[in-house]
Amino acid sequence: MQRYALKHLISWKNKKNHKPLVIQGARQVGKTWLIQEFGKKYYEQVAYINFDVDLKSREIFDVDYDTERLIMDIGLATKTKINAENTLIIFDEIQECPRALTSLKYFRENAPQYDIIVAGSLLGVACHEGTGFPVGKVSFMNLFPLSFEEFLLAMGEERFVELLNKKDFKTIKLFNNKYEKLLKQYCYVGGMPEIVQDFVENKDFESVRNLQKEILSAYEEDFTKHIPANTVAKIRLLWKSIPAQLSKENKKFIYGAAKEGARARDFEAALSWLINSGLVYRVNKITKPDLPITAYEDFNSFKLFVLDVGLLGAMTDLQADTIIDGNRIFEEFKGAIAEQYVLQQFKTIKDLPVYYWSNETSRAEIDFVIQIKSDVVPVEVKAERNLQAKSLKVYMEKFKPNYAIRTSMADYKKTDNLIDLPLYTIENITQGDIK
């Protein structure tokens, strides 16, 4: 399996005087596989500790933060003679050992010659709980489920990825049926590595759905393991309400839809946990599409998406036969699958601010508003081939953007300042000149 994140790890290794690297991401997005694969390919040896399994290793950090002693004890625990020149040190599930997280500060200050990568399924939660986090002493990288292009690579379709990256839309159009077929499969399978691997090997949609249900069950088990009992029920209510809220015409998240009479303050802790654990993406509204875009952010109005389009389908019991029934898979639940897919591709693009816009009456809404260099770009997602977009027309008349993007299953076309992009090309939205 190929992950684009491997390139980021190589860049980190090659950067002089780099800090310890913290990889954040939800459970089962492939963090452990990625860092171990990186270690095998680019180091002579790896000193690997998983604090969720190796409980004894937690005691290494109970004594003090003497880095010379820590290196010696880590070497003993991993049966590795650690050498700064050729050894990668990995701390996995580091949220289970807060003192190991704190030790990164001392490694950075007193032993910066060692290459250290840490990862954790609930590390985002730990980062927000103030458990001696080494602020300013580490670098960060987020890992998400496989993007559509990574899915294509896993399926052995490298030449179709190369074509997308060239943005040769005339040639891409010739293979529209192939791209559509693969995109429909991706929207059902999703990008969780274990599930993608199973699909590549077996092409069995029932097996895919069973694995998706297992992952969803594992997430719900995390709710009870790591959260105070009085917050668990609220997290479950929020989590289970997301598919229904995305199925509305106006997809703004309403607390009252999760529980009648609920208010924001009742669910603040629950929502923060879901976001910090990586299970949920929050997209805030902006009141005006101008720069700096953060100055116009409305924190009281937002949409929530789950981390993976395949898991969203499993939560809604999306049937596998939608894959072969025209564009039905994109039209299900008022286009929720299509929007989830687009947002998921946006999340894999580094440093891409993503918002949405609606007018005061909420009758006109732009699915996403992103910033590409100095342009604030509206992105309208169309689940069907009917490309009428009244909200986009309202937006363009009001704000007169340099250009706008409408993405659907229609072919590439540029009309004045409106660009139609096929859904399967959206991952390259910031790369090169699509204008």
MOVEN-V545734 format. One record per residue. N is the residue number from 1. PSI is psi in radians with two decimals (* if undefined). NEAR is the number of other C-alpha atoms within 8 Angstrom. Layout:
# MOVEN-V545734
n->{N & N}
psi->{PSI & PSI}
near->{NEAR & NEAR}
This chain:
# MOVEN-V545734
n->{1 & 2 & 3 & 4 & 5 & 6 & 7 & 8 & 9 & 10 & 11 & 12 & 13 & 14 & 15 & 16 & 17 & 18 & 19 & 20 & 21 & 22 & 23 & 24 & 25 & 26 & 27 & 28 & 29 & 30 & 31 & 32 & 33 & 34 & 35 & 36 & 37 & 38 & 39 & 40 & 41 & 42 & 43 & 44 & 45 & 46 & 47 & 48 & 49 & 50 & 51 & 52 & 53 & 54 & 55 & 56 & 57 & 58 & 59 & 60 & 61 & 62 & 63 & 64 & 65 & 66 & 67 & 68 & 69 & 70 & 71 & 72 & 73 & 74 & 75 & 76 & 77 & 78 & 79 & 80 & 81 & 82 & 83 & 84 & 85 & 86 & 87 & 88 & 89 & 90 & 91 & 92 & 93 & 94 & 95 & 96 & 97 & 98 & 99 & 100 & 101 & 102 & 103 & 104 & 105 & 106 & 107 & 108 & 109 & 110 & 111 & 112 & 113 & 114 & 115 & 116 & 117 & 118 & 119 & 120 & 121 & 122 & 123 & 124 & 125 & 126 & 127 & 128 & 129 & 130 & 131 & 132 & 133 & 134 & 135 & 136 & 137 & 138 & 139 & 140 & 141 & 142 & 143 & 144 & 145 & 146 & 147 & 148 & 149 & 150 & 151 & 152 & 153 & 154 & 155 & 156 & 157 & 158 & 159 & 160 & 161 & 162 & 163 & 164 & 165 & 166 & 167 & 168 & 169 & 170 & 171 & 172 & 173 & 174 & 175 & 176 & 177 & 178 & 179 & 180 & 181 & 182 & 183 & 184 & 185 & 186 & 187 & 188 & 189 & 190 & 191 & 192 & 193 & 194 & 195 & 196 & 197 & 198 & 199 & 200 & 201 & 202 & 203 & 204 & 205 & 206 & 207 & 208 & 209 & 210 & 211 & 212 & 213 & 214 & 215 & 216 & 217 & 218 & 219 & 220 & 221 & 222 & 223 & 224 & 225 & 226 & 227 & 228 & 229 & 230 & 231 & 232 & 233 & 234 & 235 & 236 & 237 & 238 & 239 & 240 & 241 & 242 & 243 & 244 & 245 & 246 & 247 & 248 & 249 & 250 & 251 & 252 & 253 & 254 & 255 & 256 & 257 & 258 & 259 & 260 & 261 & 262 & 263 & 264 & 265 & 266 & 267 & 268 & 269 & 270 & 271 & 272 & 273 & 274 & 275 & 276 & 277 & 278 & 279 & 280 & 281 & 282 & 283 & 284 & 285 & 286 & 287 & 288 & 289 & 290 & 291 & 292 & 293 & 294 & 295 & 296 & 297 & 298 & 299 & 300 & 301 & 302 & 303 & 304 & 305 & 306 & 307 & 308 & 309 & 310 & 311 & 312 & 313 & 314 & 315 & 316 & 317 & 318 & 319 & 320 & 321 & 322 & 323 & 324 & 325 & 326 & 327 & 328 & 329 & 330 & 331 & 332 & 333 & 334 & 335 & 336 & 337 & 338 & 339 & 340 & 341 & 342 & 343 & 344 & 345 & 346 & 347 & 348 & 349 & 350 & 351 & 352 & 353 & 354 & 355 & 356 & 357 & 358 & 359 & 360 & 361 & 362 & 363 & 364 & 365 & 366 & 367 & 368 & 369 & 370 & 371 & 372 & 373 & 374 & 375 & 376 & 377 & 378 & 379 & 380 & 381 & 382 & 383 & 384 & 385 & 386 & 387 & 388 & 389 & 390 & 391 & 392 & 393 & 394 & 395 & 396 & 397 & 398 & 399 & 400 & 401 & 402 & 403 & 404 & 405 & 406 & 407 & 408 & 409 & 410 & 411 & 412 & 413 & 414 & 415 & 416 & 417 & 418 & 419 & 420 & 421 & 422 & 423 & 424 & 425 & 426 & 427 & 428 & 429 & 430 & 431 & 432 & 433 & 434 & 435}
psi->{2.36 & 2.30 & 2.29 & -0.44 & -0.38 & -0.58 & -0.64 & -0.65 & -0.68 & -0.74 & -0.71 & -0.80 & -0.68 & -0.25 & 2.24 & 2.49 & 0.71 & 2.67 & 2.87 & 2.52 & 2.27 & 2.08 & 2.10 & 2.61 & 2.73 & 2.86 & 2.41 & 0.43 & -0.01 & 0.40 & -0.84 & -0.81 & -0.77 & -0.87 & -0.57 & -0.69 & -0.73 & -0.78 & -0.75 & -0.69 & -0.56 & 0.10 & 2.70 & -0.53 & 2.76 & 2.27 & 1.80 & 2.22 & 2.24 & 1.89 & -0.24 & -0.45 & -0.82 & 1.42 & -0.54 & -0.61 & -0.37 & -0.53 & -0.35 & -0.59 & 0.01 & -0.38 & -1.09 & -3.02 & 0.56 & 1.90 & -0.55 & -0.77 & -0.72 & -0.78 & -0.74 & -0.78 & -0.64 & -0.69 & -0.73 & -0.75 & -0.57 & 0.04 & 0.79 & 2.33 & 1.68 & 2.21 & 2.21 & -0.41 & -0.50 & 0.20 & 2.31 & 2.20 & 2.22 & 2.20 & 1.95 & 2.64 & 0.83 & -0.30 & -0.30 & -0.12 & 1.39 & -0.57 & -0.51 & -0.64 & -0.78 & -0.58 & -0.37 & -0.53 & -0.77 & -0.56 & -0.73 & -0.72 & -0.68 & -0.31 & 1.00 & -0.13 & -0.24 & 2.41 & 2.06 & 2.25 & 2.33 & 2.65 & 2.76 & 2.45 & -0.58 & 0.56 & -0.59 & -0.60 & -0.80 & -0.65 & -0.46 & 0.05 & 0.04 & 0.54 & 1.16 & 0.68 & 2.37 & 1.22 & 2.27 & -0.08 & 0.02 & 2.80 & 2.79 & 2.62 & 2.33 & 2.43 & 2.30 & 3.00 & 2.88 & 2.40 & 3.05 & -0.71 & -0.70 & -0.60 & -0.77 & -0.73 & -0.73 & -0.55 & 0.03 & 0.38 & 0.89 & -0.66 & -0.52 & -0.51 & -0.77 & -0.70 & -0.73 & -0.73 & -0.47 & -0.33 & 0.65 & 1.46 & -0.44 & -0.76 & -0.69 & -0.71 & -0.57 & -0.46 & 0.45 & -0.75 & -0.69 & -0.80 & -0.72 & -0.80 & -0.83 & -0.65 & -0.70 & -0.71 & -0.77 & -0.73 & -0.43 & -0.78 & -0.72 & -2.89 & 0.28 & 2.16 & -0.78 & -0.68 & -0.72 & -0.77 & -0.73 & -0.73 & -0.70 & -0.70 & -0.62 & -0.35 & 0.73 & 1.89 & -0.50 & -0.70 & -0.71 & -0.84 & -0.67 & -0.73 & -0.66 & -0.75 & -0.64 & -0.75 & -0.75 & -0.68 & -0.69 & -0.67 & -0.73 & -0.55 & -0.63 & -0.60 & -0.76 & -0.46 & -0.67 & 0.07 & 2.50 & 2.46 & -0.63 & -0.18 & -0.37 & -0.82 & -0.68 & -0.67 & -0.76 & -0.73 & -0.80 & -0.87 & -0.83 & -0.33 & -0.26 & -0.85 & -0.74 & -0.65 & -0.60 & -0.31 & -0.05 & 2.77 & -0.83 & 1.94 & 0.16 & 2.35 & 2.27 & 2.06 & -0.61 & -0.35 & -0.38 & -0.69 & 2.22 & 2.25 & 0.00 & 2.59 & 2.87 & -0.78 & -0.43 & -0.43 & 0.17 & -0.85 & -0.71 & -0.76 & -0.73 & -0.71 & -0.78 & -0.70 & -0.83 & -0.40 & -0.15 & 0.07 & -0.35 & 2.43 & 2.32 & 2.25 & 1.94 & 2.71 & 2.60 & 2.56 & -0.36 & 2.29 & 1.37 & 2.93 & 2.49 & 2.32 & -0.50 & -0.36 & -0.28 & 0.35 & 2.30 & 1.80 & -0.17 & -0.23 & 2.16 & 2.84 & 2.59 & 2.37 & 2.71 & 3.02 & -0.30 & 2.36 & -0.62 & -0.70 & -0.62 & -0.75 & -0.68 & -0.64 & -0.47 & 0.10 & 0.72 & 2.25 & 2.53 & -0.44 & -0.18 & -0.37 & -0.55 & 0.04 & 1.38 & -2.32 & 0.43 & -0.63 & -0.56 & -0.42 & -0.27 & 2.53 & 0.78 & 0.72 & 0.22 & -0.67 & -0.75 & -0.76 & -0.75 & -0.76 & -0.85 & -0.82 & -0.68 & -0.65 & -0.67 & -0.67 & -0.46 & -0.15 & 2.05 & 2.37 & 0.67 & 1.86 & 2.30 & 2.22 & -3.05 & 2.95 & 2.51 & 2.69 & -3.13 & -0.57 & -0.12 & 0.24 & -0.39 & 2.17 & 2.31 & 2.20 & -0.84 & 2.57 & 2.14 & 2.81 & 2.05 & 1.85 & -2.08 & 0.17 & 2.37 & 2.01 & 2.11 & 2.43 & 1.98 & 2.23 & 2.11 & 2.17 & -0.34 & 3.14 & -0.20 & 1.94 & 0.20 & 2.25 & 1.47 & -0.70 & -0.70 & -0.64 & -0.77 & -0.82 & -0.81 & -0.61 & -0.60 & -0.75 & -0.25 & 1.08 & 2.74 & -0.65 & 2.78 & 2.73 & 2.30 & 2.16 & 2.35 & -2.87 & 0.07 & 2.82 & 2.88 & 2.39 & 2.50 & 2.13 & 1.86 & -2.06 & 0.32 & 2.16 & 2.17 & 2.14 & 2.29 & 2.51 & -0.65 & -0.07 & 0.02 & -0.42 & -0.41 & 0.36 & -0.50 & -0.03 & 2.13 & -2.91 & 1.70 & -0.11 & *}
near->{5 & 6 & 8 & 7 & 7 & 9 & 7 & 8 & 9 & 8 & 8 & 8 & 9 & 6 & 7 & 5 & 6 & 8 & 10 & 14 & 11 & 11 & 13 & 14 & 16 & 12 & 9 & 10 & 12 & 11 & 11 & 8 & 7 & 10 & 10 & 9 & 8 & 11 & 12 & 10 & 6 & 6 & 11 & 8 & 10 & 13 & 14 & 9 & 10 & 10 & 14 & 9 & 5 & 9 & 8 & 6 & 11 & 11 & 8 & 10 & 12 & 7 & 6 & 5 & 8 & 7 & 10 & 6 & 7 & 11 & 9 & 9 & 9 & 12 & 12 & 9 & 8 & 9 & 7 & 11 & 6 & 10 & 7 & 8 & 5 & 9 & 14 & 13 & 11 & 13 & 13 & 13 & 15 & 16 & 11 & 7 & 10 & 10 & 9 & 10 & 12 & 12 & 11 & 12 & 11 & 12 & 12 & 12 & 8 & 7 & 9 & 11 & 6 & 12 & 12 & 10 & 13 & 13 & 15 & 13 & 13 & 15 & 15 & 12 & 10 & 10 & 9 & 7 & 6 & 7 & 8 & 8 & 8 & 11 & 6 & 5 & 11 & 13 & 9 & 8 & 8 & 7 & 13 & 10 & 12 & 13 & 11 & 12 & 9 & 11 & 12 & 13 & 12 & 12 & 7 & 6 & 9 & 8 & 6 & 8 & 11 & 8 & 11 & 11 & 7 & 6 & 8 & 8 & 7 & 6 & 8 & 11 & 9 & 6 & 8 & 9 & 6 & 7 & 9 & 10 & 9 & 9 & 10 & 10 & 9 & 12 & 13 & 12 & 14 & 14 & 15 & 12 & 11 & 7 & 13 & 13 & 10 & 11 & 13 & 9 & 6 & 6 & 7 & 7 & 9 & 6 & 9 & 12 & 10 & 8 & 9 & 12 & 10 & 8 & 9 & 9 & 8 & 8 & 9 & 9 & 8 & 9 & 11 & 10 & 6 & 6 & 9 & 7 & 7 & 6 & 10 & 12 & 8 & 10 & 14 & 10 & 10 & 12 & 8 & 9 & 10 & 12 & 11 & 7 & 12 & 15 & 11 & 9 & 6 & 6 & 9 & 10 & 10 & 7 & 13 & 9 & 8 & 11 & 8 & 7 & 6 & 10 & 8 & 7 & 5 & 7 & 12 & 8 & 8 & 12 & 10 & 8 & 10 & 12 & 11 & 12 & 14 & 12 & 10 & 11 & 10 & 9 & 10 & 14 & 14 & 13 & 10 & 7 & 11 & 7 & 8 & 6 & 12 & 6 & 6 & 11 & 10 & 10 & 7 & 5 & 9 & 12 & 12 & 12 & 10 & 12 & 12 & 13 & 16 & 13 & 13 & 11 & 12 & 11 & 9 & 7 & 6 & 9 & 5 & 7 & 6 & 11 & 13 & 5 & 8 & 7 & 10 & 9 & 12 & 11 & 13 & 9 & 9 & 9 & 12 & 13 & 15 & 12 & 10 & 12 & 11 & 11 & 8 & 12 & 12 & 10 & 9 & 9 & 8 & 5 & 4 & 10 & 6 & 11 & 11 & 13 & 14 & 13 & 9 & 5 & 6 & 8 & 8 & 12 & 12 & 14 & 11 & 11 & 14 & 12 & 12 & 9 & 4 & 6 & 8 & 13 & 13 & 14 & 13 & 12 & 11 & 13 & 11 & 10 & 8 & 5 & 7 & 4 & 7 & 7 & 10 & 12 & 8 & 9 & 11 & 10 & 7 & 6 & 7 & 7 & 10 & 7 & 10 & 12 & 12 & 12 & 14 & 14 & 12 & 9 & 9 & 10 & 7 & 9 & 6 & 4 & 8 & 10 & 13 & 13 & 14 & 12 & 9 & 10 & 9 & 11 & 12 & 9 & 7 & 6 & 6 & 5 & 4 & 6 & 5}
